Every structure is written in structure tokens, then in C-alpha cells.
Amino acid sequence: MRVHDVREYLPEGPNGIFVLGGFVNELIMCFSALYDLIHAVPATAEFRFTADGFERFLQEITAGDFGEGNCVLKLSKDIRSQFAFYGDDHAKAAEDAAELLKDPSCH
């Protein structure tokens, strides 16, 4: 799946992941600072990102300076209806959506 770093998202563009300019740079700076901290402070040498920790990190960074729509995943078909029956079981819906997204036919 292609990643497009753009100034403005245009729905008529190709399929892929669209991030507004600056978002990728923000991620790189955060991970670079985290990397430097882990290697500079011996007490953090064993730090590991868990899936839950990474999800919380992404939620926090996207709730900050970057508002809604800073990252758009455009697929060739709408898959949301396939997960409506999960209700509040977001973890299971996300797990099954991730499995579905492995299929290149929906990109």
C-alpha cells in the first residue's frame, strides 16, 4: 500500500494511506527522541513498545496538534459495514480489520 505525504487530501486521489504534511516528520522526531532516551538512560534500556502502548501513543499524538483527518486510509471498497456487528468490541473489530487489510485486493 502506498503512503502519500500531502498538503491536502483529495478524495479523488489513488488508493493508499494519505498523511498531511508534517505528520510523518512528527512521528520520526518522536521515535528519534525515544530512541535517544532509551540509549542514553540505562534504566530505560529494556523499554519495549507493546501493541496497547503503541495504540495509546498514536491516539495521544493525533489528539494533539494534528486534528481529525491528518491520516486517511483510502481503500478500493468500504469495509466498515463488515464490522458493524462487533458493537463495542473494538479490539476484535480492529484485529479482524487488520487481517482483512492484508489482502491487497482492497487497497
C-alpha positions as CSV (number, residue, x, y, z in Angstrom):
1,M,0.0,0.0,0.0
2,R,1.4,3.4,-1.0
3,V,1.8,6.2,1.5
4,H,1.3,9.7,0.3
5,D,2.6,12.7,2.3
6,V,0.4,15.5,1.0
7,R,-0.6,19.1,1.8
8,E,-4.3,18.5,1.3
9,Y,-6.2,15.2,1.0
10,L,-8.2,14.9,-2.2
11,P,-10.7,12.1,-2.2
12,E,-10.3,11.5,-6.0
13,G,-6.7,10.5,-5.5
14,P,-5.4,7.0,-5.7
15,N,-5.9,4.3,-3.0
16,G,-3.4,4.3,-0.2
17,I,-2.5,6.0,3.1
18,F,-2.6,9.8,3.0
19,V,-0.9,11.8,5.7
20,L,-1.0,15.5,5.8
21,G,2.4,17.2,5.6
22,G,4.3,17.3,8.9
23,F,2.6,14.2,10.4
24,V,5.3,11.8,9.3
25,N,8.0,14.2,10.4
26,E,6.4,14.4,13.8
27,L,6.4,10.6,14.1
28,I,10.1,10.5,13.1
29,M,11.0,13.1,15.6
30,C,9.1,11.3,18.4
31,F,10.7,8.0,17.7
32,S,14.1,9.5,17.3
33,A,13.8,11.2,20.7
34,L,12.5,7.9,22.2
35,Y,15.5,6.1,20.7
36,D,17.9,8.6,22.0
37,L,16.4,8.4,25.5
38,I,16.4,4.6,25.6
39,H,20.1,4.6,24.7
40,A,21.1,7.5,27.0
41,V,19.4,6.3,30.2
42,P,20.4,2.8,31.3
43,A,17.2,2.4,33.3
44,T,15.2,2.5,30.1
45,A,17.4,0.1,28.1
46,E,14.7,-2.7,28.4
47,F,11.8,-0.5,27.2
48,R,9.6,-2.2,24.7
49,F,6.5,-0.8,22.9
50,T,3.5,-3.1,23.4
51,A,0.6,-3.1,20.9
52,D,-1.5,-1.3,23.5
53,G,1.3,1.2,24.2
54,F,1.8,2.0,20.6
55,E,-2.0,2.4,20.1
56,R,-2.1,4.9,23.1
57,F,0.9,6.7,21.6
58,L,-0.9,7.2,18.3
59,Q,-4.1,8.3,20.0
60,E,-2.2,10.9,22.0
61,I,-0.2,12.3,19.1
62,T,-3.1,12.5,16.8
63,A,-5.2,14.3,19.5
64,G,-2.6,17.0,19.9
65,D,-1.6,19.4,17.2
66,F,-2.9,17.2,14.4
67,G,-6.6,17.2,14.2
68,E,-9.1,14.8,12.6
69,G,-8.2,13.8,9.1
70,N,-4.4,14.1,9.4
71,C,-4.2,10.5,8.3
72,V,-6.6,8.9,5.8
73,L,-6.7,5.3,4.7
74,K,-8.4,5.1,1.3
75,L,-9.4,1.7,0.2
76,S,-11.0,0.4,-3.1
77,K,-14.1,-0.6,-1.2
78,D,-15.8,0.4,2.1
79,I,-15.2,-2.3,4.7
80,R,-16.9,-0.6,7.7
81,S,-20.2,-2.4,7.2
82,Q,-18.4,-5.8,7.7
83,F,-17.6,-4.8,11.3
84,A,-20.8,-3.1,12.4
85,F,-21.9,-6.2,14.3
86,Y,-19.0,-6.0,16.7
87,G,-20.7,-3.3,18.7
88,D,-18.3,-2.1,21.4
89,D,-15.8,-4.9,20.9
90,H,-13.3,-2.6,19.2
91,A,-10.3,-4.9,19.8
92,K,-11.9,-7.7,17.9
93,A,-13.0,-5.4,15.1
94,A,-9.5,-4.0,14.8
95,E,-8.0,-7.4,14.8
96,D,-10.3,-8.7,12.0
97,A,-9.9,-5.4,10.0
98,A,-6.1,-5.8,10.2
99,E,-6.4,-9.3,8.8
100,L,-8.7,-8.1,6.0
101,L,-6.3,-5.3,5.1
102,K,-3.6,-7.9,4.4
103,D,-5.5,-8.7,1.3
104,P,-4.1,-6.4,-1.5
105,S,-7.4,-6.5,-3.4
106,C,-9.0,-4.0,-1.0
107,H,-6.1,-1.5,-1.4
